[in-house]
């Protein structure tokens, strides 16, 4: 859990992902289209993959990926991100991290 929390606090927008996950890719593209360059950590390329997945689940992720953190706080997975986007709230959370 420490590794997950450290990464989430070191980067403004973090997506814990897997290279084969199409929903992870979609969330990443959404953020880039909104003008944010998220830090993407591919769990399937990390030797601590299983421990990190367990940590994400303990933190409240229903599924291990994508797990999105904004400003060090867990936002959730695809459903939560898309819900915020459709309500117009996501861009407000992302404002401090918009690329120039």
LINUR-V267684 format. One record per residue. PHI is phi in whole degrees, -180 to 180 (NA if undefined). D_FIRST is the distance of its C-alpha to the first C-alpha in Angstrom with 2 decimals. Layout:
BEGIN
PHI:D_FIRST / PHI:D_FIRST
END
This chain:
BEGIN
NA:0.00 / -61:3.79 / -65:5.47 / -63:5.22 / -64:6.18 / -62:8.50 / -62:10.09 / -64:10.58 / -85:12.25 / -81:14.21 / -126:15.88 / -63:17.86 / -129:17.41 / -125:14.70 / -120:15.12 / -85:12.77 / -138:15.69 / -131:17.58 / -64:20.89 / -100:22.84 / -93:21.71 / -71:24.63 / -70:22.89 / -62:20.31 / -61:23.43 / -63:25.16 / -65:22.51 / -60:22.47 / -64:26.30 / -58:26.47 / -62:24.54 / -64:26.75 / -64:29.81 / -83:28.91 / 98:28.80 / -114:25.12 / -106:23.71 / -73:20.03 / -84:17.56 / -108:16.95 / -110:14.33 / -82:15.74 / -62:13.29 / -74:16.42 / -109:17.15 / -117:13.98 / -66:14.16 / -96:10.46 / -49:11.32 / -64:11.04 / -65:7.64 / -68:6.45 / -61:9.05 / -62:8.08 / -62:4.72 / -63:7.34 / -65:9.86 / -65:8.50 / -79:8.37 / 119:11.93 / -74:12.64 / -69:15.74 / -125:15.51 / -71:12.73 / -140:14.91 / -72:16.05 / -117:13.25 / -109:14.75 / -119:13.70 / -128:16.72 / 62:16.88 / 81:13.18 / -111:13.50 / -69:12.71 / -91:16.21 / 134:15.72 / -108:17.25 / -55:20.81 / -59:22.57 / -67:21.17 / -63:21.74 / -68:25.24 / -62:26.11 / -62:25.39 / -65:27.38 / -67:30.29 / -82:30.47 / 84:30.56 / -88:27.52 / -63:25.21 / -62:27.42 / -65:27.30 / -67:23.51 / -87:23.93 / -48:26.96 / -66:25.39 / -114:24.05 / -67:27.26 / -72:28.76 / -76:32.17
END
